Amino acid sequence: MSTIAVMQPYFFPYAGYFRLLAAADVFVLFDCVQFPRRGWVHRNRFRRADATLDWLTLPLAKAPRDARIADLAFAPDAEAEMHARMARFPALADALDRHDPLVAGAAACAGRPNDYLAAQIATVADRLGLCPRMVRSSTLDTPPDLRGAERIIHIVRQLGGRRYVNSPGGRALYTPDHFADAGLDLAFLVPYQNDMSSILDRLLREPPADVRADILAATQLVD
């Protein structure tokens, strides 16, 4: 059975996000939808010198309210601005000084945000030994009028999937009967109970093998 997971490309999300990559044969970066300005696509929280959490936000160019994730662009001075923003967080600043490749990649805001986010997720997945095929939904032939579960079902079918796996929050959006009517199985990850820090923060203070073991142990699917 080919398992498909679909999720918006988040900026160095928590480890629980990567359970979708562990559970799926194909991981779809859901970038053909409207950019959620208060979401996690372009920002995450890191610890400052006084131990409080604060947002690190990608320096994006202004975009129309209805812009898709795939249509975003970086601000003209994005790389210099990103270095300045990362300097506010001791762990990131130290890693930049040490030329840590993961943090250096995060600071290099080149190309389009769509490419940047996909590259960071792929780099982390490789470091964790999670290697599903990765596809961007914006490259698929999906009718723009499809919404909600119908869009997901169309994507899964295009990719030859037989099962769709979603995060626990998807229970409010999708029902097994709806997918069964389309000839597909639907499964959900169990709630993630461990460290909710950004995966970047964790990989700066934990061996990748330990983070991988945590992700795999928590990758449990239920109907």
N, C-alpha and C positions, 0 to 999 in steps of 0.2 A: 504494500500500500504506500503510495507516494503522499507524504504529508507536507502541507503548505502552511506557512505562517505569514501573516501580513501585519506590519506595524509601521507607524510613522518613524522616520529616521530621527532619533533623539541625539542630543549633544552629550556624549559620554554618559549614558544612562546608568542606573544602578544595576547590580549583578543580575537581579531577577529578570530584567529585560532579555539578557542573553540566554535564558532558558528557552526562549522561542527558537534561537539558532541551534540549541542542543537538540530540540525536539523535532525539528523540521528537516526535510530533504531540500526544500527550496524556501528561502527567506525573502519575502518581498518587502522592499522599502516603499511604503505607501506615500509617495510624494506627489500624487496627482490630485490631492485634496487641498482645501483652503488652509493656508498657514495659520495655526492657532497661536495668536500673539501672547497668550498667557500660559502657554504650554511649555513643553520641555524640548522642543525642536531646536531652539536657538540658545538655550541657557541651562545652567545647572548651578547647584550651590556648593561652595567650598568653604573651608574654615580659614578665618582670618587670624591675625596674631593674638587677638584677645579671645580666641576660641569660639567666637560667634560665627554663625553661618551667614554667608552673603552670596548674592547672585554673581556669577560670571556669565556675561551675555556676549554672544557673537556680535561684532560690529557690522550690522547689516545696513544696506542702503534703504532709503524709504521705499515702500512698496504700496500699491493700492490695497485697500481693505480686503478685497476678494482675491488677492494673489495666491496662487498655488505654491506649495513648498518648492516645486520644481522651477518656479519662476523667480525665486529670490536671487539677490545679488549682494555682494559685499560692498561696503563703503569704500571709497577710493583709497583711504589710508588705513585699511583694515588691519594689515599685518602689524604696523607700528602701534596702532591702538590696542590690538590684542595683547601685545607684549606688555603694554602699560597696564592693562586690566589684570593680567595674570600676575604682575608684580605685587599686587595687593594681597596675595595669598602665599604665605611662606613656603608651603610644600611645593607649589608650582614654580615659584621664583627660584627655589633651590634646585629643582629639577632642570629649569632652563639654564642655570649656571653650570650644571653638570652635563649639559647637552644630552639629556635623556631623550632618546629618539621619539618616544610617544608624546612627550610634552612639546618637543620641538615641532612635531607634526601638527599638534593642536594649535600652536602659535602661528603657523604658516598659513594664513587665510588667503590662499591663492585659488584661482579658478572661480567656480560658482559654489555657493553654499551646498547645493545639491551634491556636487562632486565631493566636496570637503567632508560632509557628514557620512556619505557612503564609504569614503576612504578611511575615516576614523573607526567606523564600526567594523570594517573589514580587517583593519590592523589589529584591533583588540581581539576580534574573533580568532585571528591567526595566532596571536600570542597565547590565547586560551586553548588552542587546538580544536576549535569549533569551525568546521569548514563546510557548511551547506552551500549550495549554489545560491548566489544573491542576484536578485532582479529588481529593477526599479519599475514601479507600476506605471510611471509616465512613459515607459517604452512599450507598453502593451497596448493592444487594440481594444480598449475598453470604451464603450459608448458613454459619452459624458452625461447622459441623462439618467444613468443607473445610479442609485443611491443605496446606502446602508448595506443590508445583507445581500441584495441583488448584485451590487458591484463586487463584493467579495466572492460570491459564488461564481460570477463570470470570470474573475481572475483565477480562481482555483481550477476551473474547467480549462481555461486557456493553457495552463501549465501542466495539464494532465494529472492533477491531484485527485485523490480519492478521500482525503481527510483534511479538514481545516482545524488547526490548533490555535487557540486564542488565550490571551491573558485572562485572569479571573474577572476583571472588570467587564469583559465581553458578555457575561451572562445577562446583563441588562439590555443587550443589543441583539443577541442572536439566540435562536431556539433550535434544539436538535430536530424537531419536526420539519422546520423550514428547510434545513439542509438535507434531511432525509428525502423530502419531496424532490430535491434536485439530484438525488443519487449520491449524496456525500455524507460522510461521517463528520461529526462535530465533537471536539474535545477541548477541555479547558485545563490550564495549569492550575495547580493548587495555589493558594495564597503564599507569597514569599514571606518568610518570617525572620530573615537574617538581616545583615547590615544593608541599610538603604543608601549608603553613601554612593557617590559617583564611582563608576568602575575605574575611572582615572585615578581618583584618590586611593582606592584600594590597591591598585597595581603599583602605586608608589610606596606602599608600606607593607605589602604582602607578596610572597612568591606567587607567580602565576599559577603554579600547580595547586596551591591551596585555594585560590579563588575558583579555579576550574572545578576542583572537588566539591566546593560549596554549591556551585551552579548545578552540577550533575546530580548531586544528592537531592536537590530541591526541584528537579525536573520530573515531576510526577503529574500524569494526566488523568483526568476524571471526565466522565460523561456529563 
